[in-house]
Structure formats: structure tokens, C-alpha cells
Amino acid sequence: MEDSLILYEALRCIHIDLLCVQHHPNDRPNMTSIVTLLSNENALPLLHDPSYLIKDISTEREASSEDFALFSVNDVIISILSDR
């Protein structure tokens, strides 16, 4: 596989992949832009900090009951199948 690898193309694909997982949706390219980026050899847009590097405020302090009010509660129904 090493012989068939073109390093420039692999790095370009990784860069485009990282553009697709930017923290803010407005920073992510749409599908038309992705196809253009893959088919052309133009310069790629700059990457912002990955979302996993963005500091999470909730990890700096203990969670309180007020913090839980910020999250939505999803109603989940669990069905148990049984014979008739």
C-alpha cells in the first residue's frame, strides 16, 4: 500500500476531512465545496481549532442542579416484546 500512496493527495484528503468536522457548522464546507476541493489543486481553507481542543466550561467546576436545566430531556419508551 505504501507504493500506491501519494502523500500529497492523502494529506489533502485529511485536511478536507478536518474541515468537515469543524466546531462551528458555518466553518464546514458543503458537499459542492467538498467536491470542488477534491477535484482541484487550489489552496485549501485554513483550519480552526478542532472541537476537541475547545475548552469546556462545565469541566472546570462541579455540576449543579442548575446545569441540568440547560439540557433537554428526551422521552424514551422501552418496549419489551413478549409472546401472546
N, CA, C and O atoms as a GROMACS GRO file, in nm:
protein
  336
    1MET      N    1   0.082  -0.118   0.000
    1MET     CA    2   0.000   0.000   0.000
    1MET      C    3   0.088   0.126   0.000
    1MET      O    4   0.048   0.229  -0.054
    2GLU      N    5   0.205   0.118   0.059
    2GLU     CA    6   0.294   0.233   0.064
    2GLU      C    7   0.335   0.277  -0.075
    2GLU      O    8   0.351   0.397  -0.100
    3ASP      N    9   0.352   0.183  -0.167
    3ASP     CA   10   0.393   0.217  -0.303
    3ASP      C   11   0.282   0.291  -0.379
    3ASP      O   12   0.311   0.373  -0.466
    4SER      N   13   0.156   0.262  -0.346
    4SER     CA   14   0.046   0.326  -0.418
    4SER      C   15   0.001   0.457  -0.352
    4SER      O   16  -0.086   0.526  -0.406
    5LEU      N   17   0.059   0.492  -0.238
    5LEU     CA   18   0.020   0.613  -0.167
    5LEU      C   19   0.086   0.736  -0.228
    5LEU      O   20   0.207   0.740  -0.249
    6ILE      N   21   0.006   0.835  -0.256
    6ILE     CA   22   0.058   0.965  -0.300
    6ILE      C   23   0.038   1.058  -0.180
    6ILE      O   24  -0.074   1.098  -0.149
    7LEU      N   25   0.147   1.091  -0.114
    7LEU     CA   26   0.142   1.163   0.012
    7LEU      C   27   0.065   1.294   0.001
    7LEU      O   28  -0.014   1.327   0.089
    8TYR      N   29   0.087   1.370  -0.106
    8TYR     CA   30   0.019   1.498  -0.124
    8TYR      C   31  -0.133   1.479  -0.125
    8TYR      O   32  -0.206   1.555  -0.060
    9GLU      N   33  -0.180   1.378  -0.198
    9GLU     CA   34  -0.324   1.353  -0.206
    9GLU      C   35  -0.380   1.307  -0.072
    9GLU      O   36  -0.490   1.347  -0.034
   10ALA      N   37  -0.306   1.223  -0.001
   10ALA     CA   38  -0.351   1.176   0.130
   10ALA      C   39  -0.363   1.291   0.228
   10ALA      O   40  -0.461   1.301   0.301
   11LEU      N   41  -0.262   1.379   0.231
   11LEU     CA   42  -0.266   1.494   0.322
   11LEU      C   43  -0.379   1.590   0.285
   11LEU      O   44  -0.441   1.649   0.373
   12ARG      N   45  -0.405   1.604   0.157
   12ARG     CA   46  -0.515   1.690   0.111
   12ARG      C   47  -0.650   1.632   0.158
   12ARG      O   48  -0.736   1.707   0.204
   13CYS      N   49  -0.667   1.502   0.146
   13CYS     CA   50  -0.792   1.438   0.192
   13CYS      C   51  -0.809   1.453   0.342
   13CYS      O   52  -0.920   1.478   0.390
   14ILE      N   53  -0.702   1.437   0.418
   14ILE     CA   54  -0.709   1.453   0.563
   14ILE      C   55  -0.747   1.598   0.598
   14ILE      O   56  -0.828   1.620   0.688
   15HIS      N   57  -0.690   1.693   0.528
   15HIS     CA   58  -0.721   1.835   0.552
   15HIS      C   59  -0.870   1.861   0.525
   15HIS      O   60  -0.936   1.930   0.602
   16ILE      N   61  -0.921   1.807   0.416
   16ILE     CA   62  -1.063   1.824   0.382
   16ILE      C   63  -1.150   1.756   0.486
   16ILE      O   64  -1.254   1.808   0.524
   17ASP      N   65  -1.108   1.638   0.534
   17ASP     CA   66  -1.182   1.569   0.641
   17ASP      C   67  -1.190   1.657   0.765
   17ASP      O   68  -1.296   1.668   0.827
   18LEU      N   69  -1.080   1.719   0.802
   18LEU     CA   70  -1.078   1.805   0.920
   18LEU      C   71  -1.164   1.930   0.901
   18LEU      O   72  -1.222   1.981   0.997
   19LEU      N   73  -1.174   1.978   0.779
   19LEU     CA   74  -1.265   2.090   0.751
   19LEU      C   75  -1.410   2.050   0.777
   19LEU      O   76  -1.491   2.132   0.821
   20CYS      N   77  -1.443   1.925   0.750
   20CYS     CA   78  -1.580   1.877   0.765
   20CYS      C   79  -1.623   1.858   0.910
   20CYS      O   80  -1.742   1.844   0.937
   21VAL      N   81  -1.529   1.856   1.002
   21VAL     CA   82  -1.563   1.835   1.144
   21VAL      C   83  -1.530   1.958   1.229
   21VAL      O   84  -1.505   1.946   1.349
   22GLN      N   85  -1.530   2.074   1.166
   22GLN     CA   86  -1.506   2.197   1.241
   22GLN      C   87  -1.616   2.215   1.346
   22GLN      O   88  -1.728   2.168   1.328
   23HIS      N   89  -1.581   2.283   1.456
   23HIS     CA   90  -1.674   2.300   1.567
   23HIS      C   91  -1.800   2.376   1.526
   23HIS      O   92  -1.910   2.335   1.561
   24HIS      N   93  -1.784   2.484   1.454
   24HIS     CA   94  -1.899   2.564   1.412
   24HIS      C   95  -1.946   2.519   1.274
   24HIS      O   96  -1.865   2.512   1.182
   25PRO      N   97  -2.074   2.489   1.259
   25PRO     CA   98  -2.125   2.443   1.130
   25PRO      C   99  -2.098   2.537   1.014
   25PRO      O  100  -2.081   2.493   0.901
   26ASN      N  101  -2.093   2.667   1.041
   26ASN     CA  102  -2.067   2.764   0.934
   26ASN      C  103  -1.925   2.754   0.880
   26ASN      O  104  -1.898   2.799   0.769
   27ASP      N  105  -1.835   2.694   0.957
   27ASP     CA  106  -1.696   2.676   0.913
   27ASP      C  107  -1.679   2.551   0.828
   27ASP      O  108  -1.575   2.532   0.765
   28ARG      N  109  -1.781   2.465   0.825
   28ARG     CA  110  -1.773   2.339   0.750
   28ARG      C  111  -1.813   2.362   0.604
   28ARG      O  112  -1.906   2.438   0.577
   29PRO      N  113  -1.744   2.298   0.510
   29PRO     CA  114  -1.781   2.313   0.368
   29PRO      C  115  -1.906   2.232   0.335
   29PRO      O  116  -1.933   2.129   0.398
   30ASN      N  117  -1.982   2.279   0.237
   30ASN     CA  118  -2.097   2.199   0.190
   30ASN      C  119  -2.047   2.096   0.088
   30ASN      O  120  -1.930   2.098   0.052
   31MET      N  121  -2.134   2.008   0.043
   31MET     CA  122  -2.092   1.899  -0.045
   31MET      C  123  -2.037   1.950  -0.178
   31MET      O  124  -1.942   1.892  -0.232
   32THR      N  125  -2.093   2.057  -0.231
   32THR     CA  126  -2.042   2.113  -0.355
   32THR      C  127  -1.898   2.160  -0.337
   32THR      O  128  -1.813   2.138  -0.423
   33SER      N  129  -1.872   2.226  -0.225
   33SER     CA  130  -1.737   2.273  -0.197
   33SER      C  131  -1.640   2.157  -0.179
   33SER      O  132  -1.525   2.164  -0.222
   34ILE      N  133  -1.686   2.050  -0.116
   34ILE     CA  134  -1.600   1.933  -0.093
   34ILE      C  135  -1.559   1.871  -0.226
   34ILE      O  136  -1.443   1.837  -0.246
   35VAL      N  137  -1.655   1.857  -0.317
   35VAL     CA  138  -1.624   1.800  -0.449
   35VAL      C  139  -1.524   1.890  -0.522
   35VAL      O  140  -1.432   1.841  -0.586
   36THR      N  141  -1.544   2.020  -0.512
   36THR     CA  142  -1.451   2.114  -0.575
   36THR      C  143  -1.312   2.104  -0.513
   36THR      O  144  -1.212   2.103  -0.584
   37LEU      N  145  -1.306   2.096  -0.380
   37LEU     CA  146  -1.177   2.085  -0.312
   37LEU      C  147  -1.104   1.956  -0.350
   37LEU      O  148  -0.982   1.956  -0.364
   38LEU      N  149  -1.180   1.847  -0.365
   38LEU     CA  150  -1.119   1.720  -0.401
   38LEU      C  151  -1.072   1.716  -0.546
   38LEU      O  152  -0.973   1.650  -0.577
   39SER      N  153  -1.141   1.786  -0.634
   39SER     CA  154  -1.108   1.777  -0.776
   39SER      C  155  -1.007   1.882  -0.823
   39SER      O  156  -0.945   1.865  -0.928
   40ASN      N  157  -0.990   1.989  -0.746
   40ASN     CA  158  -0.894   2.093  -0.784
   40ASN      C  159  -0.771   2.086  -0.695
   40ASN      O  160  -0.773   2.023  -0.589
   41GLU      N  161  -0.667   2.151  -0.738
   41GLU     CA  162  -0.546   2.155  -0.657
   41GLU      C  163  -0.522   2.295  -0.603
   41GLU      O  164  -0.408   2.334  -0.578
   42ASN      N  165  -0.629   2.372  -0.586
   42ASN     CA  166  -0.618   2.506  -0.530
   42ASN      C  167  -0.584   2.496  -0.382
   42ASN      O  168  -0.593   2.390  -0.321
   43ALA      N  169  -0.545   2.609  -0.325
   43ALA     CA  170  -0.514   2.613  -0.182
   43ALA      C  171  -0.640   2.584  -0.101
   43ALA      O  172  -0.750   2.624  -0.138
   44LEU      N  173  -0.621   2.513   0.009
   44LEU     CA  174  -0.733   2.477   0.095
   44LEU      C  175  -0.755   2.585   0.200
   44LEU      O  176  -0.661   2.654   0.240
   45PRO      N  177  -0.880   2.601   0.245
   45PRO     CA  178  -0.907   2.698   0.352
   45PRO      C  179  -0.833   2.658   0.481
   45PRO      O  180  -0.804   2.541   0.503
   46LEU      N  181  -0.804   2.758   0.563
   46LEU     CA  182  -0.736   2.731   0.689
   46LEU      C  183  -0.830   2.662   0.787
   46LEU      O  184  -0.951   2.684   0.786
   47LEU      N  185  -0.772   2.578   0.871
   47LEU     CA  186  -0.848   2.508   0.974
   47LEU      C  187  -0.854   2.593   1.100
   47LEU      O  188  -0.758   2.663   1.133
   48HIS      N  189  -0.965   2.585   1.168
   48HIS     CA  190  -0.977   2.645   1.301
   48HIS      C  191  -0.942   2.538   1.402
   48HIS      O  192  -0.919   2.422   1.366
   49ASP      N  193  -0.938   2.574   1.529
   49ASP     CA  194  -0.909   2.475   1.632
   49ASP      C  195  -1.012   2.363   1.627
   49ASP      O  196  -1.132   2.390   1.617
   50PRO      N  197  -0.968   2.238   1.634
   50PRO     CA  198  -1.064   2.126   1.636
   50PRO      C  199  -1.153   2.136   1.759
   50PRO      O  200  -1.114   2.190   1.862
   51SER      N  201  -1.274   2.082   1.747
   51SER     CA  202  -1.370   2.093   1.857
   51SER      C  203  -1.322   2.023   1.983
   51SER      O  204  -1.362   2.061   2.093
   52TYR      N  205  -1.239   1.922   1.971
   52TYR     CA  206  -1.192   1.854   2.091
   52TYR      C  207  -1.089   1.936   2.167
   52TYR      O  208  -1.053   1.898   2.279
   53LEU      N  209  -1.039   2.045   2.111
   53LEU     CA  210  -0.946   2.132   2.180
   53LEU      C  211  -1.014   2.251   2.245
   53LEU      O  212  -0.952   2.324   2.323
   54ILE      N  213  -1.140   2.272   2.215
   54ILE     CA  214  -1.212   2.384   2.272
   54ILE      C  215  -1.242   2.353   2.417
   54ILE      O  216  -1.294   2.247   2.450
   55LYS      N  217  -1.209   2.446   2.504
   55LYS     CA  218  -1.224   2.427   2.647
   55LYS      C  219  -1.372   2.419   2.684
   55LYS      O  220  -1.452   2.502   2.642
   56ASP      N  221  -1.406   2.319   2.762
   56ASP     CA  222  -1.542   2.301   2.808
   56ASP      C  223  -1.555   2.362   2.947
   56ASP      O  224  -1.486   2.320   3.040
   57ILE      N  225  -1.640   2.458   2.961
   57ILE     CA  226  -1.655   2.529   3.088
   57ILE      C  227  -1.708   2.436   3.195
   57ILE      O  228  -1.671   2.450   3.312
   58SER      N  229  -1.794   2.342   3.160
   58SER     CA  230  -1.855   2.256   3.261
   58SER      C  231  -1.755   2.163   3.328
   58SER      O  232  -1.782   2.113   3.437
   59THR      N  233  -1.640   2.138   3.267
   59THR     CA  234  -1.541   2.051   3.331
   59THR      C  235  -1.458   2.125   3.434
   59THR      O  236  -1.387   2.062   3.512
   60GLU      N  237  -1.466   2.258   3.436
   60GLU     CA  238  -1.387   2.335   3.530
   60GLU      C  239  -1.451   2.346   3.668
   60GLU      O  240  -1.384   2.381   3.765
   61ARG      N  241  -1.578   2.316   3.677
   61ARG     CA  242  -1.645   2.324   3.806
   61ARG      C  243  -1.738   2.206   3.820
   61ARG      O  244  -1.766   2.135   3.723
   62GLU      N  245  -1.786   2.185   3.940
   62GLU     CA  246  -1.875   2.073   3.964
   62GLU      C  247  -2.013   2.103   3.906
   62GLU      O  248  -2.057   2.217   3.904
   63ALA      N  249  -2.078   2.000   3.860
   63ALA     CA  250  -2.213   2.017   3.805
   63ALA      C  251  -2.311   2.043   3.918
   63ALA      O  252  -2.306   1.977   4.022
   64SER      N  253  -2.399   2.137   3.898
   64SER     CA  254  -2.502   2.167   3.996
   64SER      C  255  -2.638   2.136   3.935
   64SER      O  256  -2.648   2.104   3.817
   65SER      N  257  -2.740   2.146   4.016
   65SER     CA  258  -2.874   2.118   3.965
   65SER      C  259  -2.915   2.220   3.859
   65SER      O  260  -2.997   2.190   3.773
   66GLU      N  261  -2.858   2.341   3.866
   66GLU     CA  262  -2.888   2.442   3.764
   66GLU      C  263  -2.834   2.401   3.628
   66GLU      O  264  -2.894   2.433   3.525
   67ASP      N  265  -2.720   2.330   3.626
   67ASP     CA  266  -2.661   2.286   3.500
   67ASP      C  267  -2.752   2.188   3.428
   67ASP      O  268  -2.757   2.188   3.305
   68PHE      N  269  -2.822   2.104   3.502
   68PHE     CA  270  -2.907   2.004   3.439
   68PHE      C  271  -3.027   2.068   3.370
   68PHE      O  272  -3.085   2.007   3.280
   69ALA      N  273  -3.066   2.187   3.411
   69ALA     CA  274  -3.177   2.256   3.348
   69ALA      C  275  -3.141   2.300   3.207
   69ALA      O  276  -3.231   2.326   3.126
   70LEU      N  277  -3.012   2.308   3.174
   70LEU     CA  278  -2.969   2.351   3.042
   70LEU      C  279  -2.987   2.242   2.937
   70LEU      O  280  -2.991   2.271   2.818
   71PHE      N  281  -2.998   2.118   2.980
   71PHE     CA  282  -3.005   2.006   2.887
   71PHE      C  283  -3.150   1.965   2.868
   71PHE      O  284  -3.230   1.969   2.961
   72SER      N  285  -3.183   1.925   2.747
   72SER     CA  286  -3.318   1.878   2.721
   72SER      C  287  -3.330   1.732   2.766
   72SER      O  288  -3.231   1.658   2.767
   73VAL      N  289  -3.448   1.694   2.800
   73VAL     CA  290  -3.474   1.557   2.842
   73VAL      C  291  -3.549   1.490   2.728
   73VAL      O  292  -3.656   1.535   2.687
   74ASN      N  293  -3.493   1.382   2.679
   74ASN     CA  294  -3.558   1.308   2.572
   74ASN      C  295  -3.647   1.201   2.632
   74ASN      O  296  -3.603   1.124   2.717
   75ASP      N  297  -3.771   1.196   2.589
   75ASP     CA  298  -3.862   1.092   2.636
   75ASP      C  299  -3.833   0.965   2.558
   75ASP      O  300  -3.841   0.963   2.435
   76VAL      N  301  -3.799   0.860   2.630
   76VAL     CA  302  -3.766   0.734   2.568
   76VAL      C  303  -3.862   0.629   2.619
   76VAL      O  304  -3.885   0.618   2.739
   77ILE      N  305  -3.916   0.553   2.528
   77ILE     CA  306  -4.005   0.444   2.565
   77ILE      C  307  -3.934   0.313   2.534
   77ILE      O  308  -3.887   0.291   2.423
   78ILE      N  309  -3.926   0.228   2.633
   78ILE     CA  310  -3.863   0.098   2.614
   78ILE      C  311  -3.974  -0.005   2.603
   78ILE      O  312  -4.055  -0.021   2.695
   79SER      N  313  -3.977  -0.073   2.492
   79SER     CA  314  -4.078  -0.176   2.468
   79SER      C  315  -4.018  -0.313   2.490
   79SER      O  316  -3.908  -0.343   2.444
   80ILE      N  317  -4.090  -0.395   2.562
   80ILE     CA  318  -4.044  -0.532   2.583
   80ILE      C  319  -4.137  -0.624   2.505
   80ILE      O  320  -4.258  -0.626   2.526
   81LEU      N  321  -4.079  -0.700   2.414
   81LEU     CA  322  -4.157  -0.794   2.334
   81LEU      C  323  -4.183  -0.920   2.415
   81LEU      O  324  -4.095  -0.971   2.483
   82SER      N  325  -4.306  -0.968   2.405
   82SER     CA  326  -4.338  -1.093   2.473
   82SER      C  327  -4.432  -1.175   2.385
   82SER      O  328  -4.496  -1.123   2.294
   83ASP      N  329  -4.438  -1.304   2.414
   83ASP     CA  330  -4.526  -1.394   2.339
   83ASP      C  331  -4.670  -1.369   2.378
   83ASP      O  332  -4.699  -1.320   2.487
   84ARG      N  333  -4.760  -1.405   2.287
   84ARG     CA  334  -4.901  -1.399   2.317
   84ARG      C  335  -4.950  -1.530   2.366
   84ARG      O  336  -5.068  -1.545   2.397
   0.00000   0.00000   0.00000
